[in-house]
Amino acid sequence: VQLQASGGGLVQAGGSLRLSCVASGRTFSSYGVGWFRQALGKEREFVATIRRSGGYTYSDSVKGRFTISRDNAKNTVYLQMNTLKPEDTAVYYCAAFWGNGNFIIAAKYDYWGQGTQVTVSS
């Protein structure tokens, strides 16, 4: 499966953005999909994941502000980001794995998109 992330941009603190991750392939519904981010000079960190069954998990840093969802008919996973903070600034990556796991570890993901930059100004 190939992934294409989009929707990043520059936003003021307190604002919102919606990221999209579009996947190729006819079996997208069989994949779990996660969002990760990497700030300059820092390691990649888990943001959110959604199972093929629809269940989800968030990192503590985004819980209550970000919402992950999926539309299997459109082969797309979304990350709605509200109440953005300067510390949310990073390159955001979507990733996928086949199966119904609930993974917060990047190494569990087999497929990665190219990343989209999110910059939150104070």
C-alpha positions in Angstrom: 0.0 0.0 0.0 1.2 3.5 -0.8 0.3 6.5 1.5 0.1 10.2 0.7 -0.2 12.6 3.5 -1.5 16.2 3.1 -3.1 19.1 4.8 -0.2 20.6 6.8 0.4 24.3 6.9 1.1 27.3 9.1 -1.5 28.1 11.7 -1.6 30.3 14.8 -1.8 28.8 18.3 -5.3 27.8 19.1 -6.2 27.1 15.5 -7.1 23.9 13.7 -5.9 21.8 10.8 -7.1 18.6 9.3 -4.5 16.1 7.9 -5.5 13.5 5.3 -3.7 10.2 4.5 -4.9 8.7 1.3 -3.9 5.1 0.6 -3.7 3.2 -2.6 -4.9 -0.4 -2.9 -8.3 -2.2 -2.6 -7.8 -3.6 0.9 -7.3 -0.4 2.8 -10.0 -1.5 5.3 -7.7 -4.3 6.4 -5.0 -2.0 7.6 -4.5 -0.1 10.8 -3.2 3.4 10.3 -1.3 5.7 12.6 0.0 9.2 12.7 3.4 10.0 14.0 5.3 13.3 14.1 8.9 14.4 14.2 10.0 17.8 15.4 13.3 19.2 14.4 16.1 17.6 16.4 13.8 15.2 18.1 12.8 11.6 17.7 9.7 10.5 15.9 6.8 10.1 18.3 3.4 8.5 18.2 0.4 10.7 17.9 -2.7 8.5 17.2 -3.7 5.2 15.6 -7.0 3.8 14.4 -7.6 0.1 14.0 -9.3 -1.5 11.0 -12.2 -2.1 13.3 -12.4 1.6 14.1 -11.0 1.6 17.6 -8.4 4.3 18.4 -5.6 5.3 20.7 -4.1 8.7 21.3 -0.9 9.9 22.9 -1.4 11.8 26.1 -0.1 15.0 24.5 -2.9 15.2 22.0 -5.8 13.5 23.8 -8.8 15.7 23.8 -7.5 18.0 21.1 -6.9 15.6 18.1 -9.4 13.2 16.5 -8.5 10.4 14.2 -11.1 8.9 11.9 -11.2 6.8 8.7 -13.4 6.6 5.6 -12.7 3.3 4.0 -14.8 4.1 1.0 -12.3 6.9 0.2 -9.2 5.0 1.4 -8.5 7.9 3.7 -7.6 8.5 7.3 -8.0 11.9 8.8 -6.4 13.6 11.8 -8.4 16.6 12.9 -6.2 18.8 15.1 -7.8 21.4 17.2 -6.4 23.9 19.8 -3.0 23.6 18.3 0.0 24.6 20.3 3.5 25.6 19.2 4.8 22.3 20.6 2.7 20.5 17.9 5.0 21.9 15.3 6.5 18.9 13.4 6.5 16.9 10.3 3.5 14.6 10.5 3.7 11.1 8.9 1.0 8.6 8.4 1.8 4.9 8.4 0.0 1.6 8.0 0.2 -2.0 9.0 -1.9 -5.0 7.9 -4.1 -6.4 10.7 -6.0 -5.3 13.7 -3.3 -4.4 16.2 -3.1 -1.3 18.3 0.4 -0.2 17.8 2.0 3.0 19.2 5.5 1.9 18.1 6.8 3.1 14.8 8.6 -0.2 14.1 5.3 -2.1 13.9 4.3 -0.1 10.8 5.3 -1.4 7.4 4.2 1.4 5.1 4.9 5.2 5.5 3.8 8.3 3.7 6.1 11.2 2.9 5.1 13.6 5.7 3.5 16.9 5.8 4.8 20.0 7.7 2.7 21.5 10.5 3.9 24.8 11.9 2.1 26.4 14.8 3.1 30.0 15.6 2.7 31.5 19.1 
